[in-house]
Amino acid sequence: MPKVKLRDLIINDVEDRYNWSMDREVTQFLSVPEKFPPFTKEETTKWIQTCIDGTNGYIQKSILSEYNDHIGWVDLKNFDKVNNNAELGITIGNKAYWGQGYGSAAIKEMLHYGFEKLNLHKIWLRVDRDNEKAIKSYKKIGFIEEGILREDRFRRGEYIDRVRFSILKSELS
Ligand SMILES: CC(C)(COP(=O)(O)OP(=O)(O)OC[C@H]1O[C@@H](n2cnc3c(N)ncnc32)[C@H](O)[C@@H]1OP(=O)(O)O)[C@@H](O)C(=O)NCCC(=O)NCCS
């Protein structure tokens, strides 16, 4: 598995993030508005700034390759502070890095952060049922399928199922 680093977002990440949002292959399975481009540069800048300010309930980190290339982002959100769990999200925006283990490596880093630094008990995620690549990587990491969320997302004119996966602190190798 390649080595990745997670770092805090910086405002200069906007350029890459905006360019990735223009790529329909990247956004295909993401919850983005049904317009193109899904975000303006101003909206992207505002989003990054609220992440930096920590005012939107997200802990979002930029993913860097071993050569310090900015290749995507990974986040934790929907924190349930009573039950110590949160939802994970991941995107490798730079497609040149797809299918080589970078996504899995970044998820593992974030899981360690969530379990060790934030003391979470469980981290869960929702994935479109037909996002086979993502599902394969989640299973390899050790996520367990919890169930099908029926017609859970309205995507390009139809309701589609999502699968909910989770991993417990005790299960991360
Ligand atoms: C999903 C995503 C994060 C995975 O990251 P990645 O670095 O490409 O994935 P990895 O290389 O770590 O693992 C993917 C696995 O799926 C396999 N795979 C690749 N293409 C595939 C396909 N079309 N169908 C099924 N499996 C596929 C890979 O071979 C790999 O398995 P392996 O390690 O056994 O070879 C990344 O592709 C991405 O950002 N996609 C767009 C955004 C997205 O869908 N995010 C998730 C939303 S829930």
Ligand as a Chemical Component Dictionary entry (heavy atoms), coordinates in Angstrom:
data_LIG
# 
_chem_comp.id                   LIG 
_chem_comp.type                 NON-POLYMER 
_chem_comp.pdbx_formal_charge   0 
_chem_comp.three_letter_code    LIG 
# 
loop_
_chem_comp_atom.comp_id 
_chem_comp_atom.atom_id 
_chem_comp_atom.alt_atom_id 
_chem_comp_atom.type_symbol 
_chem_comp_atom.charge 
_chem_comp_atom.model_Cartn_x 
_chem_comp_atom.model_Cartn_y 
_chem_comp_atom.model_Cartn_z 
_chem_comp_atom.pdbx_ordinal 
LIG C1  C1  C 0 -13.520 5.143  -4.263  1  
LIG C2  C2  C 0 -12.079 5.645  -4.238  2  
LIG C3  C3  C 0 -11.851 6.521  -3.017  3  
LIG C4  C4  C 0 -11.163 4.413  -4.157  4  
LIG O1  O1  O 0 -9.817  4.850  -4.128  5  
LIG P1  P1  P 0 -8.723  4.099  -5.010  6  
LIG O2  O2  O 0 -7.395  4.617  -4.600  7  
LIG O3  O3  O 0 -9.084  4.213  -6.442  8  
LIG O4  O4  O 0 -8.965  2.597  -4.508  9  
LIG P2  P2  P 0 -7.937  1.481  -4.102  10 
LIG O5  O5  O 0 -6.877  1.361  -5.159  11 
LIG O6  O6  O 0 -7.462  1.709  -2.704  12 
LIG O7  O7  O 0 -8.882  0.168  -4.085  13 
LIG C5  C5  C 0 -9.842  -0.044 -5.071  14 
LIG C6  C6  C 0 -10.031 -1.521 -5.347  15 
LIG O8  O8  O 0 -11.055 -1.662 -6.330  16 
LIG C7  C7  C 0 -10.534 -2.310 -7.491  17 
LIG N1  N1  N 0 -11.168 -1.725 -8.658  18 
LIG C8  C8  C 0 -10.689 -0.794 -9.498  19 
LIG N2  N2  N 0 -11.602 -0.504 -10.449 20 
LIG C9  C9  C 0 -12.691 -1.261 -10.177 21 
LIG C10 C10 C 0 -13.970 -1.407 -10.797 22 
LIG N3  N3  N 0 -14.328 -0.685 -11.856 23 
LIG N4  N4  N 0 -14.856 -2.290 -10.255 24 
LIG C11 C11 C 0 -14.522 -3.017 -9.147  25 
LIG N5  N5  N 0 -13.326 -2.907 -8.527  26 
LIG C12 C12 C 0 -12.424 -2.037 -9.038  27 
LIG C13 C13 C 0 -9.063  -2.100 -7.425  28 
LIG O9  O9  O 0 -8.385  -3.090 -8.185  29 
LIG C14 C14 C 0 -8.809  -2.179 -5.941  30 
LIG O10 O10 O 0 -8.817  -3.520 -5.468  31 
LIG P3  P3  P 0 -7.458  -4.344 -5.295  32 
LIG O11 O11 O 0 -6.664  -3.626 -4.244  33 
LIG O12 O12 O 0 -7.920  -5.692 -4.857  34 
LIG O13 O13 O 0 -6.777  -4.335 -6.604  35 
LIG C15 C15 C 0 -11.737 6.449  -5.526  36 
LIG O14 O14 O 0 -11.832 5.633  -6.659  37 
LIG C16 C16 C 0 -12.576 7.689  -5.711  38 
LIG O15 O15 O 0 -12.269 8.719  -5.145  39 
LIG N6  N6  N 0 -13.671 7.607  -6.517  40 
LIG C17 C17 C 0 -14.543 8.758  -6.791  41 
LIG C18 C18 C 0 -15.278 9.277  -5.536  42 
LIG C19 C19 C 0 -16.017 8.183  -4.793  43 
LIG O16 O16 O 0 -16.681 7.344  -5.359  44 
LIG N7  N7  N 0 -15.898 8.231  -3.449  45 
LIG C20 C20 C 0 -16.560 7.300  -2.561  46 
LIG C21 C21 C 0 -17.926 7.746  -2.264  47 
LIG S1  S1  S 0 -18.743 6.675  -1.079  48 
# 
loop_
_chem_comp_bond.comp_id 
_chem_comp_bond.atom_id_1 
_chem_comp_bond.atom_id_2 
_chem_comp_bond.value_order 
_chem_comp_bond.pdbx_ordinal 
LIG C1  C2  SING 1  
LIG C2  C3  SING 2  
LIG C2  C4  SING 3  
LIG C2  C15 SING 4  
LIG C4  O1  SING 5  
LIG O1  P1  SING 6  
LIG P1  O2  DOUB 7  
LIG P1  O3  SING 8  
LIG P1  O4  SING 9  
LIG O4  P2  SING 10 
LIG P2  O5  DOUB 11 
LIG P2  O6  SING 12 
LIG P2  O7  SING 13 
LIG O7  C5  SING 14 
LIG C5  C6  SING 15 
LIG C6  O8  SING 16 
LIG C6  C14 SING 17 
LIG O8  C7  SING 18 
LIG C7  N1  SING 19 
LIG C7  C13 SING 20 
LIG N1  C8  SING 21 
LIG N1  C12 SING 22 
LIG C8  N2  DOUB 23 
LIG N2  C9  SING 24 
LIG C9  C10 SING 25 
LIG C9  C12 DOUB 26 
LIG C10 N3  SING 27 
LIG C10 N4  DOUB 28 
LIG N4  C11 SING 29 
LIG C11 N5  DOUB 30 
LIG N5  C12 SING 31 
LIG C13 O9  SING 32 
LIG C13 C14 SING 33 
LIG C14 O10 SING 34 
LIG O10 P3  SING 35 
LIG P3  O11 DOUB 36 
LIG P3  O12 SING 37 
LIG P3  O13 SING 38 
LIG C15 O14 SING 39 
LIG C15 C16 SING 40 
LIG C16 O15 DOUB 41 
LIG C16 N6  SING 42 
LIG N6  C17 SING 43 
LIG C17 C18 SING 44 
LIG C18 C19 SING 45 
LIG C19 O16 DOUB 46 
LIG C19 N7  SING 47 
LIG N7  C20 SING 48 
LIG C20 C21 SING 49 
LIG C21 S1  SING 50 
# 
